[in-house]
């Protein structure tokens, strides 16, 4: 019935791996099932959502259900709710009932219930959603129609550096700065938490073992609760100062413990490899997206109408020196208030940046003052002086209509295949200083990073894109090592280049850098790079034993050779 939770049930079935078609005429069901089987090369469960919107087609539904579908077992699920609840839901949606006509909303609901009566009698499962919330309905559907292996929670354990900010998609955050820092041990400083010597140093501490014994069971209990409430993903963030030693070692260990408990867990390391360019560039300008709409940045943006400062703050922290001065100010910049009041969650650096913008009435000058205070080894510039939103067209399962996703984080994590991205407002003015920096540069480096939500948006600002195209600088694209889950699933290295060119058809390149072990078809990638005017440089830039992670020292050496640094 309309308002009984049809859309929620359909989305849950999609998450469970079903091919879902909404409002399909019954006469086409057999053809769709056959098409799905042939296109996927396997039998995939198919759900057809039908209601009285189908009009005359709806009248033939029972006839087709009686005939059945060859080689398929059919299950009829009927969703209903009490009249008063359906009225409230329809009014909240501000949509007329499909059978309401010129009468009252309640008249339409009662007509629908009468039309549906015989169908309800034939249903294999009747779900009354009167007293169910969204999570309870999803849980009911998943337990009735989901394969057991589909009902598992996917846990991502991510290491990060507090100097670069807490991951915005974190569900849980743990701070490893209570452990001794291997950075201060000369023979361990250049290694990471994935190296055995560093891992043994970190995990060998009694307090590290105590933490693991107490924290892992907490994650296990929360995972069970998340799954019970209908959540399919959990992100556990493990932080230290720079995201290189303690957090990396503990992330690996926590992941291993969760896997031993039977959870579907994987480790990833966000901040390994951040400082490669800083090591080799004599003068570095970082041009940063200004589309963050969540957390402290989103609140300041809404209240003051300012640029969202979060990504700019993180770039400034990344350029801080490694001495005590730089690290102390980086920690202050990233410090977040923890309170019961309005200051809760705000980062000191965000407040400092916005305050300087108000004081100076100049975004670029404000960032330069912060950079001076931090002793930043480079310059941070916004790509536009206008607050922006990123939107994306995302393809769902075959046969479904693309949907529009809005927001930087939402684009980065949306399930499905990103077809294209755009900015809102479209064609914003570029930051003049950013354009000048590109025109004066010797090299312009694009990537690595979140392809659709971080790299490509720079090419959607017309003046900035024109500067990249017209600049006398050499243009280098550093390809990601692997596709990013939820954003570039299915994109191989050639696909990453194609995505750039789709959004900037006049872009020509000079060098494409890719890791040797991440390219399955080097001749194909080389041919595509050559079509764009570039030579392909295959280098060993991946972190050994760390899928998807660049090695900062290896990448720095590759950059030094390519950029002519010594």
Secondary structure, DSSP 8 states (H G I E B T S, - for coil): -TTSSHHHHHHHHHHTT-EEEES--GGGHHHHHHHHHHHHTS---EEEE--GGGGGGGGGHHHHHHH-BTTB----EEEE--HHHHHHHHHHHT---TTTTTS-HHHHHHHHHHHHHHHHHH-SEEEE-TT--HHHHHHHHHHHHS-GGGG--EEEEEEEEGGG---TT-SEEEE-TTS--GGGSTTTTTS-TTSHHHHHHHHTSHHHHHHHHHHHHHHHHHHHHHHHTT--EEEEEEEESSSSSHHHHHHHHHHHHHHHTT-EEEEEETTTTTTHHHHH-SS-EEEE-----SHHHHHHHHHH-----HHHHHHHHHTS-SSHHHHHHHHHHH-B---SSTTTT-BHHHHHHHHHHHHHS-HHHHHHHHHHHHT-SSEEEESBSS--EEEEEEE-STTS--EEEESHHHHHH-SSEEEEEEEESSS--B-HHHHHHHHH-SEEEE-SS-IIIIIGGGGGSHHHHHHHHH-SSEEEEE--SS--TTTSTT--HHHHHHHHHHH-TT---SEEEEEGGG-S-HHHHHHHHHHTT-EEEEE--B-TT-TT-B-HHHHHHHHHHHHT--
